[in-house]
Amino acid sequence: MGHKTLCEWRRHEIPFELKALRKIVKKPKFVCGKCARSANDKQYLCQPLRLKEKDD
């Protein structure tokens, strides 16, 4: 799917891209400030915010 943000994914694309989606959301480090989706790399989110560890 290239480097589309998760916000740009269309609902009908998700079932066909589950393998890629699993990799993107595994062990998330960022959350989108616009839509609250999460990802392990900020490139997949339109307004990425770093998730903090419990100790922070």
C-alpha positions, 0 to 999 in steps of 0.5 A: 500500500505504500506509505499512506497514513492509516487515515487515508486507508479506505474501509474496503482496503483493510481486509485485503491489507491485514498482513501490512496492517498487523506490521504497522500496529504491532507494538505501537510507539505513536498515536494520531492526534487527529483520529487516535489510530496507533502505529509503530512508525510515525509515517503512518499517522497524519498527526503523530504523537509519541506514546510515553512509557509508564515511567515517564 
